[in-house]
């Protein structure tokens, strides 16, 4: 993933909206599942090598 260069005469704005408790929980579960998936993937690669 790289940096996005802002084109001339175009401004990008980021709106920082607080997350609800439900969104925080969903995001946390997603990150946990992703890390587990990556760990499993990595261990399979190490076993194959």
Phi and psi in degrees as GROMACS dihedral restraints (atoms count N, CA, C in turn):
[ dihedral_restraints ]
;  ai    aj    ak    al  type     phi  dphi    fc
    3     4     5     6     1  -119.5    20    10
    4     5     6     7     1  -175.7    20    10
    6     7     8     9     1   -81.8    20    10
    7     8     9    10     1   146.8    20    10
    9    10    11    12     1   -97.6    20    10
   10    11    12    13     1   120.4    20    10
   12    13    14    15     1   -82.0    20    10
   13    14    15    16     1   130.3    20    10
   15    16    17    18     1   -75.5    20    10
   16    17    18    19     1   120.5    20    10
   18    19    20    21     1   -64.0    20    10
   19    20    21    22     1   158.3    20    10
   21    22    23    24     1   -62.1    20    10
   22    23    24    25     1   142.4    20    10
   24    25    26    27     1    64.7    20    10
   25    26    27    28     1    20.4    20    10
   27    28    29    30     1  -130.6    20    10
   28    29    30    31     1   131.9    20    10
   30    31    32    33     1  -116.5    20    10
   31    32    33    34     1   131.3    20    10
   33    34    35    36     1   -97.5    20    10
   34    35    36    37     1   134.2    20    10
   36    37    38    39     1  -119.2    20    10
   37    38    39    40     1   139.7    20    10
   39    40    41    42     1  -114.4    20    10
   40    41    42    43     1   125.7    20    10
   42    43    44    45     1   -99.8    20    10
   43    44    45    46     1   120.3    20    10
   45    46    47    48     1   -92.4    20    10
   46    47    48    49     1    99.3    20    10
   48    49    50    51     1  -104.3    20    10
   49    50    51    52     1   128.1    20    10
   51    52    53    54     1   -60.9    20    10
   52    53    54    55     1   142.3    20    10
   54    55    56    57     1   -85.0    20    10
   55    56    57    58     1   145.8    20    10
   57    58    59    60     1   -77.9    20    10
   58    59    60    61     1   166.7    20    10
   60    61    62    63     1   -60.0    20    10
   61    62    63    64     1   -38.2    20    10
   63    64    65    66     1   -63.7    20    10
   64    65    66    67     1   -44.6    20    10
   66    67    68    69     1   -64.8    20    10
   67    68    69    70     1   -39.8    20    10
   69    70    71    72     1   -61.3    20    10
   70    71    72    73     1   -43.6    20    10
   72    73    74    75     1   -65.3    20    10
   73    74    75    76     1   -45.3    20    10
   75    76    77    78     1   -61.3    20    10
   76    77    78    79     1   -43.0    20    10
   78    79    80    81     1   -64.8    20    10
   79    80    81    82     1   -43.0    20    10
   81    82    83    84     1   -61.6    20    10
   82    83    84    85     1   -43.4    20    10
   84    85    86    87     1   -64.9    20    10
   85    86    87    88     1   -38.7    20    10
   87    88    89    90     1   -63.2    20    10
   88    89    90    91     1   -45.6    20    10
   90    91    92    93     1   -63.3    20    10
   91    92    93    94     1   -42.7    20    10
   93    94    95    96     1   -62.1    20    10
   94    95    96    97     1   -44.5    20    10
   96    97    98    99     1   -64.9    20    10
   97    98    99   100     1   -40.1    20    10
   99   100   101   102     1   -63.2    20    10
  100   101   102   103     1   -45.4    20    10
  102   103   104   105     1   -63.8    20    10
  103   104   105   106     1   -40.0    20    10
  105   106   107   108     1   -63.6    20    10
  106   107   108   109     1   -43.4    20    10
  108   109   110   111     1   -61.1    20    10
  109   110   111   112     1   -43.1    20    10
  111   112   113   114     1   -66.3    20    10
  112   113   114   115     1   -37.5    20    10
  114   115   116   117     1   -65.0    20    10
  115   116   117   118     1   -43.2    20    10
  117   118   119   120     1   -64.8    20    10
  118   119   120   121     1   -44.4    20    10
  120   121   122   123     1   -59.3    20    10
  121   122   123   124     1   -44.3    20    10
  123   124   125   126     1   -65.5    20    10
  124   125   126   127     1   -41.4    20    10
  126   127   128   129     1   -67.3    20    10
  127   128   129   130     1   -34.1    20    10
  129   130   131   132     1   -66.2    20    10
  130   131   132   133     1   -39.6    20    10
  132   133   134   135     1   -65.9    20    10
  133   134   135   136     1   -39.8    20    10
  135   136   137   138     1   -67.0    20    10
  136   137   138   139     1   -36.1    20    10
  138   139   140   141     1   -69.6    20    10
  139   140   141   142     1   -36.0    20    10
  141   142   143   144     1   -71.7    20    10
  142   143   144   145     1   -26.3    20    10
